[in-house]
Amino acid sequence: MMVALEVTPAWYLVLGALIFSIGAYGLMVRRNPLVMFMCVELMLNAVTLTFVTFSRMLRDTGGQSIVVFVLVVAAAEVVVGLAIIVALLRKRPHATADDVALLEG
């Protein structure tokens, strides 16, 4: 006999903490700029999940409106960040995060 589990806000907070930890670990360990960029995006998504969870728990729309602004900033970051990363990787295909100094002038 299967027992149905109730999904509480704690599940979402644990999921957000797990996703943020994976992103932070990837950011510290990996040296590929594209992978580091994806890890930062993963961390941003974990934070937005936490904002939405607390907004739902407190029955306040403030957290959800902050999520909209975070997603707008993340979209702008994607445009600028990917342009820089593509410029770096076109110059040196096997570049690491330490090679950002190559983009001078």
C-alpha positions, -999 to +999 in steps of 0.1 A: +000+000+000+015+033-010+012+064+012+009+097-005+034+122+007+024+158+011+048+182-006+054+210+019+074+242+014+103+226+031+108+203+001+111+233-021+136+250+002+157+218+004+156+215-034+167+252-037+195+246-013+206+215-032+205+233-066+224+263-051+251+240-036+256+222-069+260+256-087+284+268-060+305+236-062+306+238-100+316+274-098+345+267-075+358+235-092+354+241-129+376+265-149+357+265-182+341+299-185+309+285-201+304+259-174+311+286-147+285+308-164+259+280-163+267+274-126+259+311-119+226+307-137+219+276-117+225+295-085+202+323-097+174+298-104+178+283-069+174+317-054+143+324-074+128+291-063+134+301-027+119+335-032+087+320-047+085+294-019+087+321+008+063+343-011+038+314-012+044+306+025+038+342+036+010+348+011+027+379-001+034+388-038+066+407-029+088+376-035+072+369-068+077+404-080+114+402-070+117+370-091+105+389-121+133+414-116+159+387-110+148+370-143+151+403-162+186+408-148+195+372-156+184+377-192+206+408-195+234+389-179+230+361-204+233+384-234+264+402-221+280+371-205+276+349-235+290+375-258+321+378-237+325+340-234+320+334-271+346+361-279+370+345-255+364+310-268+367+320-304+402+335-297+413+304-277+390+273-279+406+257-248+406+289-227+401+289-189+387+315-166+422+328-161+425+338-198+399+366-195+429+390-196+432+381-233+402+403-241+422+435-236+417+459-265 
